[in-house]
Amino acid sequence: MLLFLTKNSKFSYLKKVNTSFFMICMVMSSMHAQNYNDFTKPQRDAIHQQWNLDNWDNGGELSRYTFLNMTEFWTHAIINKKGNSNPLTVKYLPEIANFITLSEKGELALKDYVNVAPVDGMIILHNNAIVYEAYPRMLPEEKHVYMSVTKIVISTLVAILEDRGVIDVSKPIDFYLPELKGSGWQGAAVLDILDMASGIDCLESVEGAYENPEKCIYQYEATLGFLRATDATPKNTMDHIKSLKSQKPAGKRFEYTSVNTFVLSELIERVTNLSLAKNIETKIWQKMGADTGAVMAQQKGVPIAHAGLSSTLRDLARFGNLFLNAENNNSLISSRYLNNIQQNGRSEIYAENWPPEDRLLQDAPRHNTYQWDMVMHDGDFYKEGFGGQGLYISPSRNLVIAFFGAPDDSGNTHELPKIARQLAKSGMFE
């Protein structure tokens, strides 16, 4: 598991729940390999009785239900679609379903792997067509939370505004948000924040980051309602952000922390005078021809910008598909932005802190940038979200792989990031 993408220590134990709840979960688990059926009313009722801010992301059916039904637990801003959706041609290829994956579960066909691993849904687009799609633990029309995959939607908004000349990523963030002068953010370039190199002292990799209320990242999520508030929790998120100190100069080292994404969302709202949800709606969602609307979790109108977006899996794939059409004059993704992702990352800030090499088939990534976790030497790039969310893009192969998941009862997630790399390099998409 990646320290900067997961809550490792939260998975060292599971909260105790009553026996009847676990019996319901066992019945649900036995159905996963068959045709998926939605949660029944007794199952929903049992989950709501057990749910709290301490256990909702610990794993098992409670987490999966939460990931699929975020609007039942947090307030959300609506992101509306507009007009007809952009149709995706369906050309299922049996050789993809039968592709032999290599994972800790051994050698399994992809169609079998998604049934035995904690995968909620998976989709593959090639040449603008759906060539593989599976929903072992969700319904196709359900809106599943992206977790940290949300971050690349935020960074894409920054890139769109950069293309329009509204944002200059070389400028310090306090140029746009003057209230950050005198804080640890002062002088940090917008690009450093995009690249998770702000130098801010609020790291997710420290021990107890999500369990200890004295830790910065705990209090950040507590201000947003993702964790239980304490007497020390600031009244609003921006007060917490302004209080942060720098622990090293900006631009020196990649160090993952979600507070960077929150600051980017504040930047977007400030320069556009629109809410984050409205920016996503008008600049991305309605223009990409989404099938359905999406939702963004929020706390008192403040967006959970680092992890709160939910949509259907097909619409996540549609978003990924935008990166395959950067040469098209009508594309939302400019060739400049795509080139920045693939070629202009700073390997020198990433080299000492990249994830384990076997995360993507023992390929060491070249760099990170614009909130993307890994950019490979062949130009493929990838973003991961807590609990099994992911988006893998291979522009040279005209390939998009997207997936949703939830941790199992032991807190384990699937290995689709590694399998996505196996698929990309298999030769099937050349």
Stockholm file with secondary structure:
# STOCKHOLM 1.0

chainA/1-430         MLLFLTKNSKFSYLKKVNTSFFMICMVMSSMHAQNYNDFTKPQRDAIHQQWNLDNWDNGGELSRYTFLNMTEFWTHAIINKKGNSNPLTVKYLPEIANFITLSEKGELALKDYVNVAPVDGMIILHNNAIVYEAYPRMLPEEKHVYMSVTKIVISTLVAILEDRGVIDVSKPIDFYLPELKGSGWQGAAVLDILDMASGIDCLESVEGAYENPEKCIYQYEATLGFLRATDATPKNTMDHIKSLKSQKPAGKRFEYTSVNTFVLSELIERVTNLSLAKNIETKIWQKMGADTGAVMAQQKGVPIAHAGLSSTLRDLARFGNLFLNAENNNSLISSRYLNNIQQNGRSEIYAENWPPEDRLLQDAPRHNTYQWDMVMHDGDFYKEGFGGQGLYISPSRNLVIAFFGAPDDSGNTHELPKIARQLAKSGMFE
#=GR chainA/1-430 SS CCTTTSCGGGGGCCCCCCHHHHHHHHHHHHHTTSSCCCCCHHHHHHHHHHCCTTTTTSSSHHHHHHHHCGGGTSEEEEECCCSSCCCCEECCCHHHHTCEEEETTEEEEHHHHHHHTTEEEEEEEETTEEEEEECSSSCTTCCEECGGGHHHHHHHHHHHHHHTTSCCTTSBHHHHCGGGTTSTTTTCBHHHHHTTCCCBSCCSSSTTTTTCTTSHHHHHHHHTTSSCCCTTSCSSHHHHHHHCCBSSCTTSCCCCCTHHHHHHHHHHHHHHTSCHHHHHIIIIITTTTCSSCEEEEEETTEECTTTCEEECHHHHHHHHHGGGCTTSTTCSSCHHHHHHHHHCCCHHHHGGGCCCGGGGTTCCCCEEETTEEEECTTSCEEEEETTTEEEEEEGGGTEEEEEEECCCTTSCCCCHHHHHHHHHTSSTTC
#=GC SS_cons         CCTTTSCGGGGGCCCCCCHHHHHHHHHHHHHTTSSCCCCCHHHHHHHHHHCCTTTTTSSSHHHHHHHHCGGGTSEEEEECCCSSCCCCEECCCHHHHTCEEEETTEEEEHHHHHHHTTEEEEEEEETTEEEEEECSSSCTTCCEECGGGHHHHHHHHHHHHHHTTSCCTTSBHHHHCGGGTTSTTTTCBHHHHHTTCCCBSCCSSSTTTTTCTTSHHHHHHHHTTSSCCCTTSCSSHHHHHHHCCBSSCTTSCCCCCTHHHHHHHHHHHHHHTSCHHHHHIIIIITTTTCSSCEEEEEETTEECTTTCEEECHHHHHHHHHGGGCTTSTTCSSCHHHHHHHHHCCCHHHHGGGCCCGGGGTTCCCCEEETTEEEECTTSCEEEEETTTEEEEEEGGGTEEEEEEECCCTTSCCCCHHHHHHHHHTSSTTC
//
